[in-house]
Amino acid sequence: MSRIESPPSSLHPGLVDTEATPATLAPSSQRTSPSRPAAAAPVSTVEVFRGGEGGARENAPVTGPRSGPMTGKDNRFDFAVGGSFPPKPTGNLAEQMKQLTLTAAQSEAAAASVVMGGGSVVDAYARQHLKRLDASPPIQGAPTSLTDYTSSIPGVSPEKAYAYFVRNPGAVFESAGIQVRPSVGSLTDGAKLFLEEKGPPPVWAPITVRLEPGAKTLHITTLDGHPLRGTNRFVFQDDGQGGTRLRQYSAFQGSSPATEVGMKLMDPIERQHGIWRSVHAHLHDTLRER
């Protein structure tokens, strides 16, 4: 993976949940030597990952999970990132404190869930708590981190791939070590859920789902208390050869000071890449075997 400096004017971090343009996310063919930006000013960059290179970053130490399981090896997984990195907390002080308080409370609930192993009591608590949470998408006009993930599922129609994701959320997210709370058999339009990571530290990341069956598109938006303000849009496209090209557009910002603490203590961006790599691999491997 190589990092490419881009002038801020060529990126549009305020445009969230929209399809990336060539000016926003650089194609994988643009590869130059890494360079260190000046520390005094924020820098917009484009970082390109080539799945075929085994997930190694060029001329940089490996600081977190890079590749995940050796699955989906022929799904052509790739991604490019742009916008403002690392993500910074957005919103006024009162809003950030609200998000921080909810993040802490939900982390405690996640720890209890991990100890209890889920179950009906955990699911009941999750349902009640989720009712109080509102959507927390990126704030328009604020610096935003952007990622464009792509992969292929040869021989599988977009309709079939989209339907599998919607009907099997537990299996899809379990491929990345994530549990869905409360447990659900399928995704429904407007559903609110927690994505539970065991950590450390344990995390309950709340999301809401919007489905567009006609467009074979699935939207995920973060809710209050998520460590990030963000959206993920999964678009299942016909590749013109009887298969599916999966495009995933991700846009996110920090939601509170916890974001900056997490960036110092952990490697959340690499963890995020690892999660989505596993999800794309699971869709490819499972559907190709059917």
Beta strands, then each sheet from edge to edge (+ up, - down):
strand 1: 2-5
strand 2: 45-50
strand 3: 78-83
strand 4: 145-153
strand 5: 178-181
strand 6: 192-197
strand 7: 203-212
strand 8: 217-222
strand 9: 228-238
strand 10: 244-254
sheet 1: 1+ 2- 3+ 4- 10+ 9- 8+ 7- 6+ 5-
end
